Amino acid sequence: MTSAAPAPEVSLSADEARRIALRAQGFLGAPDRRGAVQGVLRRLGAVQLDTISVLARSHELIPYARLGSVGRPAVESAYWTPYGTGAPHTFEYWSHAACILPIEEWPHFAFRRRAYRTRPHWHHELKASAYDQVIKQLEAEGPLTATELGGAKNKGEWWDWSESKVAVERALMYGEVVCTERRGWKRVYDLAERAIPDAVLHDDLADAECLRRLVRQAGEALGVGTRADIADYHRIKSEQFDSVVADSGLVPVSVAGWPKQAWADPAALASAPRGRHRTTLLSPFDSLIWERARTERIFGFTHRLEAYVPRPKRIYGYFAMPLLAGGRLHGRVDPAREGSTLVARHASLDSPKAVEPMARALREAASWVDCSDVRVERVSPAELHAPLVSALASV
């Protein structure tokens, strides 16, 4: 049962809420280049992982969207610490989805590890001996991939995991095993007791303390959000949010045009968001646009990843990336790479004003992935095709 919403302490216009959200996510104001990729991760609290790679994988696109042409090797080294090269500053776990998380947040996911131990997320059958064997092998041999543990799959469909893969993924969910790095996109597993720094390697925090921290962190990362927005950030339940929000430090606010109660980071309310707006292409898995209802509410923009939609039913393209410019979403482009050419398979522009920002965003993205040319195949509306090609020639 939902508790009664508190009286709002602050009233915000829709424009103020939009600008607060942009600043909180790192798109308004000068980027923190001293913090670099790790600074982006700490600010966001979670960076989603996904197997799709078009321009680059999504976890690379997240810092790029905020910092510009940050070197891709620097992105990888900021996320993963190969065995023997130092204490890790991140770990992979289930947050909004499979995410990279700052290492200091390990204690705050104890509530989820406990829940998984009670009821595993995946329901594969698994013998206790298979689980014990994986733990013993990691203990004896050090960090290993699923292949090195005995193979990731059986001979069936892609989800037909081998016993050793099921066991090591279950151990990761329980917190007994951690992913220390990626090799060719394969997880490298190690025992948490060996990989996680002693200072944070514990499950001592009660569920309420974990949830309080994650609600506060999500509110800080979003700047302002509804109950659904904030709970969705780390995929906590609505009733869990209700149980801790009053003690989270977030401030109840009302936002013009938002039909539901919202909460804001008090630091975000302390000063008006000002500074330079970033012009960039966004990964569909970017936390600025994770939640479709929030994206529609803040930007008046409907976004849907169509990678899993049958090709004939796609409207915008396989991996359409929204265009952010001037603090608003102005369209999207479905990109591809052919050798040294970035291909805009389908650019969808909301108005002629989006032509120049799209051209700049495409040129910057091409440079970042070492493409020397940009080719435009299709533009909607069609009359903006020639202006976009012309703008690309002049930026």
C-alpha positions in Angstrom: 0.0 0.0 0.0 1.4 3.4 -1.1 2.0 5.9 1.8 0.5 9.4 1.5 2.8 11.7 -0.5 4.4 14.5 1.5 3.6 18.1 0.9 6.0 19.5 -1.7 8.6 21.9 -0.3 9.6 23.4 -3.7 7.7 24.1 -6.9 9.6 23.8 -10.2 8.6 24.7 -13.7 8.9 21.9 -16.3 11.9 23.8 -17.8 13.7 24.0 -14.5 13.2 20.3 -14.0 14.6 19.5 -17.4 17.7 21.6 -16.8 18.2 20.1 -13.4 18.0 16.6 -14.9 20.5 17.6 -17.7 23.0 19.0 -15.2 22.7 16.0 -12.9 23.4 13.6 -15.8 26.4 15.6 -16.9 25.0 17.3 -20.0 24.8 20.9 -18.8 27.8 22.8 -17.6 31.5 22.2 -18.1 32.3 18.4 -17.9 34.6 17.3 -15.0 37.6 16.3 -17.1 39.7 15.8 -14.0 37.4 13.0 -13.0 37.4 11.6 -16.5 35.6 8.3 -17.1 35.7 7.3 -13.4 34.2 10.7 -12.6 31.3 10.1 -15.0 30.7 6.7 -13.4 30.7 8.1 -9.9 28.3 10.8 -11.0 25.9 8.4 -12.6 26.3 5.6 -10.1 25.7 3.0 -12.8 26.6 2.5 -16.4 24.6 -0.1 -18.3 26.3 -2.9 -20.3 24.9 -4.4 -23.5 26.2 -6.7 -26.1 25.2 -4.5 -29.1 28.1 -2.7 -30.7 27.4 -0.3 -33.6 29.6 2.8 -33.2 30.9 1.3 -30.0 29.5 -0.6 -27.1 27.0 1.3 -24.9 29.3 1.5 -21.9 31.8 3.4 -24.1 29.2 5.7 -25.5 28.1 6.9 -22.0 31.4 8.8 -21.1 31.8 9.8 -24.8 28.4 11.6 -24.7 29.5 13.6 -21.7 33.2 14.2 -22.2 33.6 14.1 -26.0 36.4 12.2 -27.7 37.8 10.4 -24.7 40.1 7.6 -25.8 38.4 4.3 -25.9 41.4 2.5 -24.2 41.0 5.0 -21.4 37.4 4.0 -21.1 38.2 0.3 -20.8 41.0 0.9 -18.3 38.7 3.1 -16.2 36.1 0.3 -15.9 38.2 -2.9 -15.5 41.3 -3.7 -13.5 43.1 -6.8 -14.9 44.3 -9.2 -12.2 47.5 -8.1 -10.5 47.4 -4.5 -11.7 45.9 -3.0 -8.6 42.7 -2.8 -6.6 39.6 -2.6 -8.7 37.6 0.6 -8.7 34.5 -0.9 -10.2 32.4 -4.1 -10.2 29.7 -5.5 -12.4 26.3 -6.3 -10.9 22.6 -6.2 -11.4 21.4 -2.6 -10.9 19.2 -1.1 -13.6 20.3 -4.0 -15.7 23.8 -5.5 -15.9 25.8 -2.5 -15.0 29.3 -1.3 -14.1 29.2 0.2 -10.6 31.7 2.1 -8.4 33.5 -0.2 -6.0 32.4 1.8 -3.0 28.8 0.8 -3.7 29.5 -2.9 -3.1 28.1 -2.9 0.5 24.9 -1.2 -0.7 23.9 -4.1 -2.9 24.0 -6.5 0.0 20.2 -6.4 0.0 20.1 -7.8 -3.5 22.7 -10.4 -2.9 20.7 -11.6 0.1 17.5 -11.7 -2.0 19.2 -13.7 -4.8 20.5 -16.2 -2.2 16.9 -16.8 -1.2 15.5 -16.9 -4.8 18.0 -17.0 -7.7 17.2 -14.8 -10.7 17.6 -17.6 -13.2 15.9 -20.9 -12.6 18.4 -23.3 -14.2 18.7 -26.6 -12.3 22.1 -26.8 -10.7 23.8 -29.5 -8.6 25.5 -28.3 -5.4 28.6 -30.2 -6.6 28.8 -28.1 -9.8 28.7 -24.9 -7.8 31.4 -26.1 -5.4 33.6 -27.2 -8.3 33.5 -23.7 -9.8 34.5 -22.1 -6.5 37.3 -24.6 -6.0 38.6 -24.0 -9.5 38.7 -20.2 -9.1 40.4 -20.6 -5.8 43.1 -22.8 -7.2 43.6 -21.2 -10.6 42.8 -17.6 -10.2 40.6 -15.5 -12.5 39.0 -17.4 -15.3 36.4 -17.0 -18.1 33.4 -19.3 -18.4 35.1 -21.0 -21.2 38.1 -21.7 -19.0 35.8 -23.0 -16.3 34.6 -25.7 -18.6 32.6 -24.0 -21.4 29.8 -21.4 -21.4 27.2 -23.3 -23.3 25.8 -26.7 -24.0 24.9 -27.5 -27.6 21.4 -26.0 -27.5 20.1 -22.5 -28.0 22.1 -19.5 -26.8 20.5 -19.5 -23.4 21.3 -23.2 -22.9 24.2 -22.5 -20.4 26.6 -25.2 -19.3 26.6 -26.2 -15.6 29.8 -24.3 -15.0 28.3 -21.1 -16.6 25.1 -21.4 -14.5 27.2 -22.0 -11.4 29.6 -19.0 -11.9 26.7 -16.6 -12.7 24.8 -17.7 -9.7 28.0 -17.2 -7.6 28.2 -13.7 -9.1 24.6 -13.0 -8.0 25.3 -14.2 -4.5 28.5 -12.0 -4.3 30.9 -14.9 -3.8 32.3 -14.2 -7.3 32.9 -10.9 -9.1 33.7 -10.0 -12.7 37.1 -8.3 -12.6 37.5 -7.5 -16.3 36.3 -8.3 -19.8 38.3 -10.1 -22.4 36.8 -10.0 -25.9 33.5 -9.2 -24.1 33.8 -12.4 -22.0 33.5 -11.9 -18.2 36.6 -12.8 -16.2 35.5 -14.2 -12.9 37.4 -14.2 -9.6 36.6 -14.8 -6.0 35.2 -11.7 -4.4 37.3 -12.2 -1.3 40.4 -11.9 -3.5 39.2 -9.2 -5.8 37.2 -6.8 -3.7 39.1 -4.5 -1.3 38.7 -5.5 2.4 37.3 -2.1 3.3 34.1 -2.7 1.3 33.9 -6.5 1.2 31.0 -7.1 3.6 27.3 -7.6 3.7 26.9 -5.9 7.1 24.4 -3.2 6.0 20.7 -3.9 6.7 18.3 -3.7 3.8 16.9 -0.4 4.8 20.4 1.2 4.9 21.2 -0.2 1.4 17.9 1.1 0.0 18.3 4.5 1.6 21.6 4.9 -0.1 20.5 3.7 -3.5 17.4 5.9 -3.4 19.5 8.9 -2.5 22.1 8.1 -5.2 19.5 7.7 -7.8 17.9 11.0 -6.8 21.3 12.7 -7.1 22.0 11.1 -10.5 18.6 12.1 -11.9 18.4 15.5 -10.2 14.7 15.3 -9.9 12.3 12.4 -10.5 9.1 10.7 -9.6 8.8 7.6 -7.4 8.8 5.5 -10.6 11.8 7.4 -12.0 13.9 7.0 -8.9 12.9 3.4 -8.1 13.6 2.4 -11.7 17.2 3.6 -11.6 18.5 0.6 -9.6 15.3 -1.4 -10.2 14.1 -1.4 -6.6 10.5 -2.1 -5.8 8.0 0.7 -5.2 7.3 -0.4 -1.7 11.0 -0.4 -1.0 11.2 3.2 -2.2 8.3 4.1 0.0 9.9 2.6 3.1 13.1 4.8 2.9 12.4 7.9 0.9 11.5 10.0 3.9 14.9 9.3 5.4 16.9 9.5 2.1 17.5 13.3 2.2 15.7 13.9 -1.0 13.3 16.9 -1.0 9.6 16.6 -2.0 8.9 18.9 -5.0 6.1 19.5 -7.4 6.9 20.0 -11.1 4.5 21.9 -13.4 2.8 19.4 -15.8 4.0 16.3 -13.9 0.9 14.5 -12.6 2.7 12.8 -9.8 4.7 13.7 -6.7 8.5 14.1 -7.3 11.6 14.3 -5.2 14.8 16.3 -5.9 18.4 16.3 -4.8 18.8 19.2 -2.4 22.1 20.1 -3.9 20.4 20.4 -7.3 18.0 22.9 -5.9 20.7 25.1 -4.4 21.7 26.8 -7.6 20.1 27.4 -11.1 21.6 25.1 -13.7 23.7 27.1 -16.1 26.5 26.5 -18.6 27.2 25.0 -22.0 24.9 22.4 -23.4 26.4 19.3 -24.9 25.5 18.4 -28.5 25.9 14.6 -28.9 24.3 11.3 -29.9 23.0 9.2 -27.0 23.1 5.5 -26.6 19.6 4.0 -26.3 21.0 2.6 -22.9 22.0 6.1 -21.6 20.6 6.8 -18.1 19.3 10.1 -19.3 16.7 8.3 -21.3 16.5 4.9 -19.6 12.8 5.2 -18.7 10.5 5.9 -21.6 7.7 7.7 -19.6 10.3 10.0 -18.0 11.8 10.8 -21.4 8.4 11.7 -22.7 7.6 13.8 -19.7 10.8 15.8 -19.7 11.6 16.1 -23.4 8.3 15.4 -25.1 10.2 12.7 -27.0 9.1 9.1 -27.5 12.1 6.7 -27.7 12.1 3.0 -28.2 15.0 0.7 -28.9 14.1 -1.2 -32.1 17.0 -3.7 -32.1 14.6 -6.5 -31.0 11.8 -5.4 -33.3 11.5 -7.3 -36.6 13.1 -5.4 -39.4 9.9 -4.7 -41.4 8.3 -3.1 -38.3 11.2 -0.8 -37.4 10.5 2.9 -37.8 13.8 4.6 -36.9 16.3 1.8 -37.2 18.2 -1.0 -35.4 20.1 1.2 -32.9 18.7 4.7 -33.4 20.6 7.1 -31.2 18.7 10.2 -30.1 20.2 13.6 -30.8 20.7 15.9 -27.8 21.3 19.6 -28.6 20.6 22.7 -26.6 19.2 20.6 -23.8 16.5 19.0 -26.0 16.0 15.9 -28.1 15.7 16.8 -31.7 15.6 13.5 -33.6 17.7 10.4 -34.0 20.0 8.6 -36.3 20.6 4.9 -37.0 24.4 4.6 -37.5 26.6 2.0 -39.0 30.3 1.7 -39.9 31.7 0.6 -43.3 35.5 0.7 -43.1 36.5 4.3 -42.5 33.0 5.6 -43.3 30.3 6.4 -40.7 26.9 5.6 -42.3 23.8 7.4 -41.3 21.3 4.8 -42.4 18.3 6.8 -41.3 18.4 10.3 -39.8 15.1 11.4 -38.4 14.9 15.1 -37.7 12.2 16.9 -35.9 12.7 20.2 -37.8 15.2 22.1 -40.0 16.8 23.4 -36.8 18.0 19.9 -36.1 20.1 19.7 -39.3 23.2 21.6 -38.1 23.4 19.9 -34.7 23.0 16.5 -36.3 25.8 17.3 -38.7 28.1 18.3 -35.8 27.2 15.2 -33.8 27.8 12.9 -36.7 31.2 14.5 -37.5 32.3 14.3 -33.9 31.2 10.6 -33.6 32.9 9.8 -36.8 36.2 11.3 -35.6 35.9 9.4 -32.3 35.6 6.0 -34.0 38.4 6.9 -36.5 36.1 7.3 -39.5 37.2 10.0 -42.0 33.9 10.2 -43.9 30.2 10.4 -43.2 27.6 9.1 -45.7 23.9 9.8 -45.4 21.5 7.2 -46.8 18.1 8.3 -45.8 16.6 11.3 -44.0 13.1 11.9 -42.7 11.6 14.2 -43.8 13.2 13.7 -47.2 13.5 17.4 -47.9 16.1 17.7 -45.2 18.4 15.2 -46.9 20.2 17.8 -49.0 20.6 20.3 -46.2 22.1 17.6 -43.9 24.6 16.6 -46.6 25.5 20.2 -47.1 25.9 20.8 -43.4 28.2 17.8 -43.1 30.4 19.3 -45.8 30.8 22.5 -43.9 31.5 21.2 -40.3 
